[in-house]
Amino acid sequence: MGDSFDLFFRRKPAMMLIALKKVSRAKYGSQLAKEVDCTYSHAVKILQTLEEIGLVSFEKKGRIKIIKLTKKGAEVAEHIGAIQKLVI
């Protein structure tokens, strides 16, 4: 990502939404943290905020929480991806 993208968005939350949008299957928090290069605890804080505003949902499977984009989250991720293509 270039600096121009960082100018418009907070990098980690935007990259998390884009990463979730790229794959058809849900992800775990640890996978997502590695993909966007942040600690697991930082990823959890971001994901909790994204859940509060309705962009992601958590589904508990045993001891693991699976993260999925909501419909609203998918739309936001798509728009962020389009902007990313324009500025890079």
Backbone bond lengths (Angstrom), bond angles and torsions (degrees), N, CA, C in turn:
res aa  C-N    CA-C-N  psi(-1)  N-CA   C-N-CA  omega(-1)  CA-C   N-CA-C  phi
1 M - - - 1.450 - - 1.517 109.70 -
2 G 1.288 114.57 144.22 1.447 118.90 178.71 1.509 111.66 -91.67
3 D 1.307 115.67 171.16 1.454 121.20 179.64 1.516 112.42 -64.06
4 S 1.322 117.61 -30.48 1.464 120.43 -178.34 1.526 111.12 -64.53
5 F 1.324 118.31 -35.07 1.464 121.37 176.94 1.529 110.02 -66.07
6 D 1.327 115.99 -42.64 1.464 121.22 179.88 1.525 111.70 -63.86
7 L 1.300 117.10 -26.47 1.450 121.70 178.94 1.524 110.92 -62.39
8 F 1.313 117.84 -37.18 1.455 122.42 -174.79 1.525 114.53 -92.87
9 F 1.311 117.55 -25.22 1.458 120.72 -173.32 1.517 111.75 -133.80
10 R 1.322 115.28 152.34 1.456 119.20 167.19 1.513 105.27 -73.88
11 R 1.284 116.12 121.76 1.464 123.14 -168.79 1.530 114.44 -56.48
12 K 1.313 118.52 -53.22 1.471 121.04 -173.08 1.528 112.99 -63.87
13 P 1.347 119.14 -49.59 1.470 117.63 178.59 1.533 112.76 -61.85
14 A 1.324 116.72 -40.77 1.468 119.76 178.87 1.524 110.90 -62.96
15 M 1.334 116.37 -43.27 1.460 120.05 -179.48 1.532 111.39 -67.20
16 M 1.327 117.64 -33.30 1.464 120.29 176.69 1.518 111.29 -64.10
17 L 1.324 116.30 -44.47 1.458 119.46 178.68 1.523 111.31 -63.27
18 I 1.321 116.37 -42.45 1.468 120.14 178.57 1.522 110.65 -64.72
19 A 1.325 117.68 -41.43 1.468 121.31 179.51 1.520 110.92 -63.65
20 L 1.325 117.25 -40.15 1.462 120.24 178.09 1.527 111.34 -68.23
21 K 1.309 116.46 -32.84 1.471 120.84 -179.95 1.526 111.61 -72.34
22 K 1.331 117.35 -31.49 1.470 121.42 -175.46 1.521 113.56 -66.16
23 V 1.311 117.63 -31.21 1.464 120.31 -175.26 1.520 110.40 -108.00
24 S 1.305 115.53 148.21 1.452 119.44 -179.95 1.526 111.61 -82.25
25 R 1.336 116.50 -23.65 1.456 118.65 -179.88 1.520 110.48 -95.79
26 A 1.298 115.76 157.00 1.461 121.34 -179.27 1.522 110.30 -71.92
27 K 1.307 115.31 163.45 1.466 120.79 -178.44 1.519 110.72 -124.07
28 Y 1.315 114.15 162.36 1.459 121.90 173.41 1.522 108.19 -95.11
29 G 1.329 116.14 158.13 1.456 121.07 -179.78 1.513 113.36 -58.95
30 S 1.326 116.97 -40.51 1.464 119.64 -179.05 1.520 111.66 -66.93
31 Q 1.332 117.20 -36.86 1.469 120.40 177.09 1.520 110.37 -63.74
32 L 1.301 115.13 -45.04 1.459 120.58 -178.46 1.524 111.22 -64.71
33 A 1.325 117.14 -40.85 1.463 121.34 178.89 1.529 110.46 -60.22
34 K 1.319 117.15 -44.08 1.471 120.75 178.47 1.525 111.00 -64.04
35 E 1.319 115.72 -41.66 1.459 119.89 -176.65 1.527 113.12 -64.15
36 V 1.326 117.16 -35.75 1.466 120.21 -179.16 1.526 112.23 -101.57
37 D 1.323 116.28 8.20 1.459 122.98 174.50 1.527 113.19 59.35
38 C 1.331 115.45 58.93 1.459 119.85 172.98 1.522 108.67 -143.14
39 T 1.302 116.02 169.88 1.461 119.44 180.00 1.524 109.44 -73.66
40 Y 1.311 114.82 159.49 1.466 120.10 179.03 1.524 110.57 -61.78
41 S 1.329 117.30 -42.77 1.467 119.77 -178.36 1.531 111.75 -64.70
42 H 1.319 116.93 -38.14 1.467 120.23 176.81 1.527 110.04 -66.09
43 A 1.325 116.59 -41.31 1.465 121.04 178.36 1.527 110.70 -61.27
44 V 1.317 117.03 -41.63 1.470 121.08 179.98 1.527 110.49 -62.81
45 K 1.327 117.98 -42.72 1.467 121.33 178.39 1.532 110.85 -60.53
46 I 1.308 115.59 -45.53 1.468 120.23 179.44 1.525 109.95 -63.12
47 L 1.329 116.57 -45.68 1.464 121.02 -178.16 1.529 111.76 -64.09
48 Q 1.319 117.51 -36.02 1.462 120.27 176.97 1.525 110.62 -63.45
49 T 1.317 116.21 -41.51 1.466 120.15 177.17 1.526 110.95 -65.11
50 L 1.332 116.42 -42.77 1.466 120.03 178.33 1.531 110.99 -63.26
51 E 1.330 116.68 -33.95 1.466 119.97 177.19 1.525 110.45 -68.99
52 E 1.331 117.06 -41.56 1.465 121.59 -179.86 1.528 111.98 -59.14
53 I 1.319 116.77 -35.30 1.468 119.31 -179.28 1.527 112.08 -94.28
54 G 1.326 117.04 6.53 1.459 121.15 171.64 1.514 116.37 82.98
55 L 1.334 117.88 23.09 1.462 119.72 -178.96 1.530 113.27 -95.82
56 V 1.325 117.26 -25.49 1.467 121.12 176.63 1.521 108.97 -133.34
57 S 1.323 114.62 160.00 1.458 120.26 173.47 1.522 108.39 -131.94
58 F 1.310 115.28 155.08 1.457 121.36 179.16 1.522 108.81 -111.93
59 E 1.309 115.34 138.86 1.458 121.01 174.57 1.520 106.62 -124.87
60 K 1.310 115.84 123.08 1.456 119.68 -176.76 1.526 109.65 -87.08
61 K 1.322 115.85 125.79 1.464 122.57 175.68 1.518 106.77 -125.18
62 G 1.321 115.76 98.33 1.452 119.19 -175.44 1.515 109.94 68.13
63 R 1.314 115.65 -125.18 1.469 120.59 179.06 1.520 112.52 -90.26
64 I 1.303 117.63 -4.25 1.462 121.63 -172.99 1.528 110.76 -107.65
65 K 1.333 115.37 138.56 1.461 120.80 173.56 1.521 108.02 -98.93
66 I 1.309 115.53 127.06 1.460 121.14 176.79 1.524 107.77 -97.66
67 I 1.320 116.15 136.31 1.464 122.07 -176.10 1.523 108.91 -104.94
68 K 1.317 114.83 130.58 1.461 120.61 177.85 1.519 109.06 -132.01
69 L 1.315 115.73 148.10 1.455 120.36 172.70 1.520 109.31 -75.12
70 T 1.305 116.38 141.01 1.461 120.33 170.56 1.530 107.09 -81.42
71 K 1.309 116.63 175.67 1.467 119.42 177.36 1.534 109.93 -60.24
72 K 1.321 115.51 -44.38 1.471 120.74 178.39 1.530 110.17 -62.49
73 G 1.337 117.16 -41.11 1.454 121.64 179.06 1.516 112.36 -63.61
74 A 1.334 116.27 -39.02 1.465 120.31 178.38 1.525 110.81 -64.72
75 E 1.329 116.32 -38.56 1.471 120.29 178.60 1.532 110.64 -66.02
76 V 1.324 116.63 -44.08 1.463 121.02 179.51 1.529 109.72 -63.43
77 A 1.335 116.95 -44.67 1.466 121.19 179.48 1.523 111.01 -61.02
78 E 1.321 116.29 -38.83 1.462 119.83 178.84 1.531 110.99 -64.26
79 H 1.316 116.32 -42.21 1.469 120.17 178.75 1.530 111.39 -66.39
80 I 1.320 116.47 -41.62 1.470 119.81 177.55 1.527 109.94 -61.83
81 G 1.335 116.84 -42.95 1.467 120.97 177.95 1.521 112.35 -60.51
82 A 1.338 116.49 -39.93 1.467 120.53 178.83 1.523 110.66 -66.02
83 I 1.315 117.24 -41.66 1.465 121.00 178.02 1.528 109.92 -65.40
84 Q 1.319 115.36 -40.76 1.467 120.46 178.81 1.535 110.66 -57.01
85 K 1.308 116.74 -42.82 1.474 120.88 179.90 1.523 111.39 -65.92
86 L 1.312 117.09 -33.15 1.464 120.65 -178.77 1.522 112.75 -73.19
87 V 1.323 117.66 -35.05 1.464 119.89 -173.69 1.509 114.52 -96.23
88 I 1.296 117.46 -8.30 1.461 119.33 -178.07 1.518 110.33 -101.32
